[in-house]
Amino acid sequence: WDHARAAAAVAVRGLFAEASPRWARPFDLAFALGLLLAAGSVVATAVAVRRRELPTLAFLAPAWLLFGFHVAATELLPRYAAPLLPLAWSALVLALSRVGGRGAGPARDSPGVP
């Protein structure tokens, strides 16, 4: 159980790999960006599981596996989580498009798409 409790703390530490943008100085937005990216990843995954969207799950699976490996086997310094940032931003955009548009992405609304 000690390892599981420590893993939760390590997982939280890994959420904050994104640096605060330079334009936000003197404020540090790393905490807010970390929470936003984590929420986007969780929402995108939950929507994909609920809708049984295998391509989306295949897209998100490497990020979750890499994150889980680093939580279990390393101290998850932010530099270890940095390779996940492009997938986290993509998941956030995916989550916003799915939740905001009730799942009707631009491809479904385009003319000529069944």
C-alpha positions in Angstrom: 0.0 0.0 0.0 2.9 2.3 0.6 3.9 2.1 -3.1 0.3 2.8 -4.2 0.2 5.9 -2.0 3.6 7.1 -3.3 2.4 6.4 -6.9 -0.5 8.8 -6.4 1.9 11.5 -5.4 4.2 10.8 -8.3 1.3 10.8 -10.7 0.3 14.2 -9.6 3.9 15.4 -10.0 3.9 14.3 -13.6 0.9 16.4 -14.5 2.9 19.6 -14.4 5.4 19.1 -17.2 4.0 21.9 -19.3 5.9 25.2 -18.7 4.0 28.4 -18.1 3.9 30.5 -21.2 6.3 33.5 -21.3 3.4 36.0 -21.8 1.9 35.0 -18.5 4.8 36.3 -16.4 4.9 37.1 -13.5 2.2 34.5 -13.0 2.9 30.8 -13.2 0.2 29.0 -15.1 1.9 25.5 -15.0 -0.6 24.3 -12.3 -3.6 25.4 -14.3 -2.2 24.0 -17.6 -1.5 20.7 -15.9 -5.0 20.4 -14.6 -6.5 21.4 -18.0 -4.4 18.8 -19.9 -5.1 16.1 -17.3 -8.9 16.8 -17.5 -8.8 16.8 -21.3 -7.0 13.4 -21.4 -9.4 11.9 -18.9 -12.5 13.3 -20.7 -11.3 12.2 -24.1 -10.5 8.7 -22.8 -13.9 8.4 -21.0 -15.8 9.5 -24.1 -13.9 7.1 -26.3 -14.5 4.2 -23.8 -18.2 5.1 -23.5 -18.6 5.3 -27.3 -16.3 2.3 -27.9 -14.1 4.3 -30.3 -11.2 2.0 -30.9 -9.1 4.4 -33.1 -9.3 7.1 -30.4 -8.4 4.6 -27.7 -5.5 3.4 -29.8 -4.3 7.0 -30.1 -4.5 7.6 -26.3 -3.2 4.2 -25.1 0.5 5.0 -25.6 0.2 8.1 -23.5 -1.6 6.3 -20.7 0.9 3.4 -20.8 3.9 5.6 -20.8 2.4 7.7 -17.9 1.6 4.5 -16.0 5.1 3.1 -16.5 6.7 6.2 -15.2 4.4 6.4 -12.2 5.2 2.8 -11.4 9.0 2.7 -12.2 10.4 6.2 -11.9 10.1 9.3 -9.8 8.4 11.0 -12.8 10.4 14.1 -13.1 8.7 16.6 -15.5 11.3 15.8 -18.2 9.9 12.3 -18.3 6.4 13.5 -18.9 7.4 16.1 -21.5 7.0 13.6 -24.4 3.4 13.2 -23.5 2.6 16.9 -24.0 1.6 16.7 -27.7 -0.8 13.8 -27.0 -2.2 15.7 -23.9 -2.9 18.8 -26.0 -4.4 16.6 -28.7 -6.6 14.9 -26.2 -7.7 18.2 -24.8 -8.7 19.5 -28.2 -10.5 16.1 -28.9 -12.3 16.3 -25.6 -13.4 19.9 -26.2 -14.7 19.0 -29.7 -16.6 16.0 -28.4 -18.1 17.5 -25.3 -18.8 21.0 -26.7 -20.3 19.8 -29.9 -22.2 16.8 -28.4 -20.0 14.4 -30.4 -20.7 15.8 -33.8 -17.3 16.7 -35.0 -16.6 18.7 -38.1 -16.4 15.6 -40.3 -20.0 14.6 -39.5 -21.3 18.1 -40.2 -19.5 18.5 -43.5 -21.5 18.2 -46.7 -21.2 14.8 -48.4 -20.3 12.9 -45.3 -22.9 10.3 -44.4 
